[in-house]
Amino acid sequence: MIKTSVYYPANGGSKFDHDDYRTHHMPLIQDRLGDACLRYEIDTGLAGREPGSAPEFVAACHIYSPTLETFQEAFGPHRAELVADVANYTDIAPIVQISEIVGR
């Protein structure tokens, strides 16, 4: 199983619409990816490492897929649409990482 994580740095821009992200963007991804999206999670940053410090990331999402190939094949045809939708909820350039889940 793989996990595609998308992180939005707290110092990366001026807006992030959490409601649009939760109610529109992530359901759109799930719809477009179909069975390649086993599930997804959304994180909202609360705090940093030290008490009282700001979070490093405003938000993040994690999309779980059976394999890298499955994810890439499902995402590819919808890439332009999904990337274009980002401007609707943020001006932050995201950081993306794809990882293999090797333990729990």
C-alpha positions in Angstrom: 0.0 0.0 0.0 1.2 3.5 -0.7 0.3 6.9 0.8 0.4 10.1 -1.1 0.8 13.0 1.3 0.3 16.6 0.4 1.5 19.2 2.9 0.7 22.9 2.8 3.4 25.0 4.6 2.1 27.5 7.1 4.5 30.2 5.8 3.8 29.4 2.1 0.9 31.7 1.3 -1.9 33.8 2.6 -5.0 31.7 2.3 -6.3 28.3 2.9 -10.1 27.5 2.8 -10.4 24.4 5.0 -14.1 24.1 4.3 -13.7 24.0 0.5 -10.8 21.6 0.9 -12.9 19.2 3.1 -16.2 19.5 1.2 -15.1 19.9 -2.4 -11.5 19.2 -3.2 -10.9 16.0 -1.4 -14.3 14.5 -2.4 -13.4 15.5 -6.0 -10.1 13.6 -5.7 -11.9 10.5 -4.3 -14.4 10.6 -7.1 -11.8 11.0 -9.9 -9.5 8.3 -8.5 -12.2 5.8 -7.9 -10.9 2.5 -6.5 -7.3 3.9 -6.5 -8.4 5.9 -3.5 -8.9 3.4 -0.7 -9.4 6.3 1.7 -8.1 9.7 2.6 -7.4 11.7 5.7 -7.2 15.5 6.2 -5.0 17.1 8.9 -5.4 20.7 10.1 -2.3 22.1 11.8 -2.8 23.0 15.5 0.7 23.6 16.9 4.4 23.1 16.4 7.0 21.1 18.4 7.3 23.6 21.3 4.3 24.5 23.4 2.7 27.7 22.1 4.5 27.5 18.7 2.7 27.7 15.4 2.3 24.6 13.2 4.7 24.0 10.4 1.8 23.1 8.1 -1.7 24.7 7.7 -3.1 21.4 6.4 -2.2 18.1 4.9 -3.9 15.2 3.3 -3.0 11.6 2.9 -4.4 9.4 0.1 -4.1 5.7 0.4 -3.8 3.6 -2.7 -3.1 -0.1 -3.4 0.1 0.6 -5.4 2.0 3.4 -6.9 1.1 2.3 -10.4 -2.6 2.2 -9.5 -2.5 5.7 -8.1 -0.5 7.2 -11.1 -2.8 5.6 -13.6 -5.9 6.9 -11.9 -4.5 10.4 -11.2 -2.9 11.0 -14.6 -6.1 11.6 -16.7 -7.4 14.0 -14.1 -4.2 15.8 -13.2 -5.0 19.1 -14.9 -8.5 19.3 -13.4 -7.3 18.5 -9.9 -4.3 20.8 -10.0 -6.4 23.7 -11.3 -8.8 23.2 -8.4 -6.1 24.0 -5.9 -6.4 27.8 -6.7 -10.0 27.6 -5.3 -8.9 26.9 -1.8 -5.2 28.1 -1.4 -2.4 30.1 -2.8 0.2 27.8 -1.0 2.5 25.7 -3.2 2.1 22.2 -1.7 4.8 19.7 -0.9 4.0 16.2 -2.2 5.5 12.9 -1.0 4.6 9.4 -2.0 5.5 6.7 0.5 5.3 3.0 0.9 3.6 1.9 4.1 5.8 -0.7 5.6 4.4 -1.1 9.1 1.8 0.2 11.4 
